[in-house]
Amino acid sequence: MKRPTLEKGLIQVYTGSGKGKTTASLGLALRASGHGFKTFIIQFMKGNAYYGELFALQRMYPQIQIAQYGRNCPHDPLIRQGEMKCLGCMKCFVQKGKAEEQDLLIAQKALAKAKEVLQSEEFDLVILDELSNAIYFELITVEESLQLLDLKPDHVEIVITGRNAPPEIVERAHLVTETKEVKHPYQIGLASRRGIEY
């Protein structure tokens, strides 16, 4: 039996200061999977192996596949096992204007993987998680991102997530959703919670 393909693939952007951009894209991957479509998720600037979605998506392989490209947390194994929680030490984050050579190299590997996935035409939905942040943090350029979008086959849907989506990406997209932070638990001193924030 032939696997279904999308009639027409568009470009979606989830951006803004509010929480839930990656979560929304994962929901779309789940929906697509329910109809037999295949998804590949490339996570820019994320290298921690304790995110809950990684455990869940392992069960959905090969329907949904994911690859991470970012710094690792020094406490990753303990957090993954549930023996420790994220301390918010920021060692796995890139600071704007202070990207290291390794950060640039990892971002280029993510970009190369995205090109490979798009050109394979094996996937119906390609999620470029935190691509907007990778541009904002100057790990890749807007031009490189637009060139990546030029590779999109007609039947492939692309979702781009991350704060600070550049105007050029917003202009190219067919659907743009901007989340707005009204309140956040961080404001009252609550740290990231297992199963909710990671």
Secondary structure as the mmCIF struct_conf table of DSSP 4:
data_model
#
loop_
_struct_conf.conf_type_id
_struct_conf.id
_struct_conf.beg_label_comp_id
_struct_conf.beg_label_asym_id
_struct_conf.beg_label_seq_id
_struct_conf.end_label_comp_id
_struct_conf.end_label_asym_id
_struct_conf.end_label_seq_id
HELX_LH_PP_P HELX_LH_PP_P1 LYS A 2 PRO A 4
BEND BEND1 GLU A 7 LYS A 8
STRN STRN1 ILE A 11 GLY A 16
BEND BEND2 SER A 17 LYS A 19
HELX_RH_AL_P HELX_RH_AL_P1 LYS A 21 GLY A 34
TURN_TY1_P TURN_TY1_P1 HIS A 35 GLY A 36
STRN STRN2 THR A 39 PHE A 44
TURN_TY1_P TURN_TY1_P2 MET A 45 MET A 45
STRN STRN3 LYS A 46 LYS A 46
TURN_TY1_P TURN_TY1_P3 ALA A 49 TYR A 50
HELX_RH_AL_P HELX_RH_AL_P2 GLY A 52 GLN A 58
TURN_TY1_P TURN_TY1_P4 ARG A 59 GLN A 63
STRN STRN4 ILE A 64 TYR A 69
BEND BEND3 GLY A 70 GLY A 70
HELX_LH_PP_P HELX_LH_PP_P2 ARG A 71 CYS A 73
TURN_TY1_P TURN_TY1_P5 PRO A 74 HIS A 75
HELX_RH_AL_P HELX_RH_AL_P3 ASP A 76 ARG A 80
TURN_TY1_P TURN_TY1_P6 GLN A 81 GLY A 82
BEND BEND4 GLU A 83 MET A 84
TURN_TY1_P TURN_TY1_P7 LYS A 91 CYS A 92
BEND BEND5 PHE A 93 PHE A 93
HELX_LH_PP_P HELX_LH_PP_P3 VAL A 94 GLN A 95
TURN_TY1_P TURN_TY1_P8 LYS A 96 GLY A 97
HELX_RH_AL_P HELX_RH_AL_P4 GLU A 101 SER A 120
TURN_TY1_P TURN_TY1_P9 GLU A 121 GLU A 121
BEND BEND6 ASP A 124 ASP A 124
STRN STRN5 LEU A 125 ASP A 129
TURN_TY1_P TURN_TY1_P10 GLU A 130 GLU A 130
HELX_RH_AL_P HELX_RH_AL_P5 LEU A 131 TYR A 136
TURN_TY1_P TURN_TY1_P11 PHE A 137 GLU A 138
BEND BEND7 LEU A 139 ILE A 140
HELX_RH_AL_P HELX_RH_AL_P6 VAL A 142 ASP A 150
TURN_TY1_P TURN_TY1_P12 LEU A 151 LEU A 151
TURN_TY1_P TURN_TY1_P13 ASP A 154 HIS A 155
STRN STRN6 GLU A 157 THR A 161
BEND BEND8 ARG A 163 ASN A 164
HELX_RH_AL_P HELX_RH_AL_P7 PRO A 167 ARG A 172
BEND BEND9 HIS A 174 HIS A 174
STRN STRN7 LEU A 175 THR A 179
BEND BEND10 VAL A 182 VAL A 182
HELX_RH_3T_P HELX_RH_3T_P1 PRO A 185 ILE A 188
TURN_TY1_P TURN_TY1_P14 GLY A 189 GLY A 189
TURN_TY1_P TURN_TY1_P15 ARG A 194 GLU A 197
#
